[in-house]
Amino acid sequence: MPSTAKGNLANQATNRAEDLPAQPGARQDSLPGTVRDKPFAWILLITGVIGWLASGALVLEKLEVLKDPNHVTVCDVNPWVSCGAVMQTPQSSVFGFPNMFIGIVAFAVIITTAMGILAGAKYSRGYWLGLQTGVTLGFAFVVWLWSQALYAIHVLCPFCMVVWAVMIPLFVWVTIRNITHGVIKAPPALAKLLGESGWIIVALLYVAVIATIFFSFIHVFVGSSA
């Protein structure tokens, strides 16, 4: 075969390989920057630490409320912004115990995973699928709690909102990481698009959450500015 034909075939093979999602163990320089091991680990670590601290603060306040039902929490600002008021609702203990204990355990797993990656650990596809399942269920639970706060309870919990805030990039980037690494099978074009659009997706979700909060509490904003 002529050398020119061989060169064309090699170029076509290279182009096809670049369009495919990376497989587990693929070279890091072939992946979008944010889903490479170290940058992705820092996303996990930062979101995990913030979420764990917010959950821990909620646990401490919940213990004080259990000891003294009249306890005023540090985030009791007014009738519409109050951790204490939310803690008194059934939605705060969906599974028979305070929701924040779930956060303490779940975010500890995220932190441990991040530290493992930073130390050079390599996790199996089964582990990543398990983490994806946990993060997806956590995100769905947070969406439900958000809807309850806005449309059923009509009270916002600041520490809970911190957990909402970190769950958005956590869910988005774990999902994108698993798609671009081939853990979750997806068309190459979709994997490439998601890998390049992660922060845009996160920003759009933040805007959506802020907009729903604003319109759900517009009477408060309008009343306070009148």
C-alpha positions in Angstrom: 0.0 0.0 0.0 1.4 3.5 -0.9 2.7 5.5 2.0 0.1 8.3 1.3 -2.8 5.9 1.6 -1.3 4.5 4.9 -1.0 8.1 6.2 -4.7 8.9 5.3 -5.9 5.7 7.1 -3.8 6.6 10.1 -5.3 10.1 10.2 -8.8 8.8 9.9 -8.2 6.3 12.8 -6.8 9.1 14.9 -9.8 11.4 14.2 -12.2 8.6 15.1 -10.4 7.9 18.3 -10.5 11.6 19.3 -14.3 11.6 18.8 -14.9 8.7 21.1 -15.5 9.0 24.9 -12.5 8.1 26.9 -12.4 4.6 28.3 -11.3 3.9 31.8 -7.5 4.2 32.0 -7.4 6.5 29.0 -4.7 9.2 28.8 -5.6 12.3 30.8 -4.5 14.7 28.1 -7.3 13.4 25.9 -10.0 14.4 28.3 -11.6 17.8 29.0 -9.6 19.6 31.7 -12.3 19.5 34.5 -12.8 15.7 34.3 -9.2 14.9 34.5 -8.3 13.2 37.8 -6.8 16.1 39.8 -9.2 18.9 38.8 -12.1 16.6 39.2 -10.9 15.5 42.6 -10.7 19.1 43.7 -14.3 19.6 42.6 -15.3 16.6 44.7 -13.2 17.8 47.7 -14.5 21.4 47.7 -18.2 20.4 47.3 -17.8 17.6 49.7 -16.3 19.7 52.5 -18.8 22.5 52.1 -21.7 20.1 52.1 -20.3 18.2 55.1 -19.8 21.4 57.1 -23.4 22.6 56.2 -24.8 19.2 57.2 -22.7 19.3 60.4 -24.0 22.7 61.3 -27.6 21.5 60.8 -26.9 18.4 63.0 -25.6 20.7 65.8 -28.6 23.0 65.6 -31.0 20.0 65.4 -29.5 18.6 68.6 -30.1 22.0 70.3 -33.7 22.0 69.1 -34.3 18.5 70.4 -33.0 19.6 73.8 -34.9 22.8 73.8 -37.9 23.2 71.4 -37.7 27.0 71.9 -34.0 27.2 70.8 -33.4 29.9 68.2 -31.0 28.6 65.6 -28.2 30.7 64.1 -30.1 31.0 60.8 -33.4 32.0 62.2 -33.6 35.4 60.4 -37.3 36.0 59.9 -40.5 33.9 59.3 -39.4 33.1 55.8 -35.8 32.3 56.4 -35.5 30.0 59.4 -33.7 26.6 59.9 -35.6 26.1 63.1 -39.0 26.4 61.4 -38.0 23.9 58.7 -36.6 21.5 61.3 -40.1 21.3 62.8 -41.7 20.0 59.6 -42.2 16.3 58.6 -40.1 16.9 55.5 -37.0 17.4 57.7 -37.1 13.7 58.8 -38.4 11.9 55.7 -36.9 8.5 56.7 -37.7 8.7 60.4 -34.5 10.5 61.4 -33.2 14.0 60.6 -32.2 14.4 56.9 -28.9 16.1 57.8 -27.5 12.8 59.1 -27.7 11.5 55.5 -25.6 14.5 54.4 -22.9 13.8 57.1 -22.4 10.3 55.7 -22.8 11.0 52.0 -20.5 14.0 51.9 -17.9 12.0 53.9 -17.9 9.5 51.1 -17.4 12.3 48.5 -14.4 13.7 50.5 -12.9 10.2 50.9 -13.2 9.6 47.1 -11.6 12.9 46.4 -8.7 12.3 48.7 -8.2 8.8 47.2 -7.9 10.3 43.7 -5.5 13.0 44.8 -3.4 10.2 46.4 -3.3 8.3 43.1 -6.1 5.8 43.7 -7.9 4.3 40.7 -11.5 3.1 41.2 -13.3 0.4 39.3 -16.2 1.1 37.0 -18.5 -0.5 39.5 -17.4 2.0 42.1 -18.1 4.9 39.8 -21.5 3.5 38.9 -22.3 3.2 42.6 -21.1 6.8 43.2 -23.3 7.9 40.2 -26.3 6.2 41.7 -25.7 7.8 45.1 -25.2 11.3 43.7 -28.2 11.0 41.4 -30.5 9.9 44.3 -29.0 12.6 46.4 -29.7 15.2 43.8 -33.3 14.0 43.3 -33.8 14.1 47.0 -32.5 17.7 47.2 -34.8 18.7 44.3 -37.7 17.3 46.2 -36.7 19.2 49.4 -36.3 22.4 47.4 -39.8 22.0 46.0 -41.2 21.4 49.4 -39.4 24.4 50.9 -40.8 26.7 48.1 -44.3 25.3 47.5 -45.3 23.5 50.7 -43.4 24.9 53.7 -42.8 28.4 52.3 -39.7 28.8 54.5 -36.1 28.7 53.4 -33.3 27.1 55.5 -29.9 28.8 54.7 -27.8 25.8 55.6 -30.1 23.6 53.5 -29.6 26.0 50.6 -25.8 25.5 50.9 -26.4 21.8 50.4 -28.6 22.5 47.4 -25.8 24.7 46.0 -23.0 22.1 46.3 -25.2 19.3 45.0 -25.6 21.0 41.6 -22.0 21.0 40.5 -21.4 17.7 42.3 -24.2 15.9 40.3 -23.3 17.6 37.0 -19.6 16.9 37.1 -19.8 13.3 38.4 -22.2 12.6 35.6 -20.1 14.3 33.0 -17.0 12.6 34.3 -18.6 9.2 34.1 -19.8 9.9 30.5 -16.5 11.2 29.2 -14.6 8.3 30.8 -16.9 5.7 29.3 -18.4 4.6 32.6 -21.8 5.6 31.3 -22.3 4.8 27.6 -23.3 7.8 25.5 -22.9 8.9 21.8 -19.5 10.5 21.2 -21.0 13.8 20.2 -23.0 14.0 23.4 -19.9 13.2 25.5 -17.9 15.9 23.8 -20.7 18.5 24.2 -21.2 17.7 27.9 -17.4 17.8 28.5 -17.2 21.3 27.1 -20.4 22.6 28.7 -20.3 21.5 32.3 -20.0 24.9 33.9 -22.6 26.4 31.6 -25.0 23.7 32.8 -24.2 24.4 36.4 -24.7 28.1 35.8 -28.1 27.6 34.2 -29.2 25.4 37.1 -28.2 28.1 39.5 -30.1 30.7 37.6 -33.2 28.4 37.6 -33.0 27.8 41.3 -32.6 31.6 42.1 -35.5 32.4 39.7 -37.8 29.9 41.4 -36.9 31.3 44.9 -37.5 34.9 43.7 -40.9 34.2 42.2 -42.0 32.0 45.1 -41.1 34.7 47.6 -41.8 37.7 45.5 -44.4 38.9 48.0 -41.6 39.1 50.6 -39.3 41.1 48.3 -42.0 43.4 47.1 -43.3 43.9 50.6 -39.8 44.7 52.0 -39.1 47.2 49.3 -42.4 49.0 49.5 
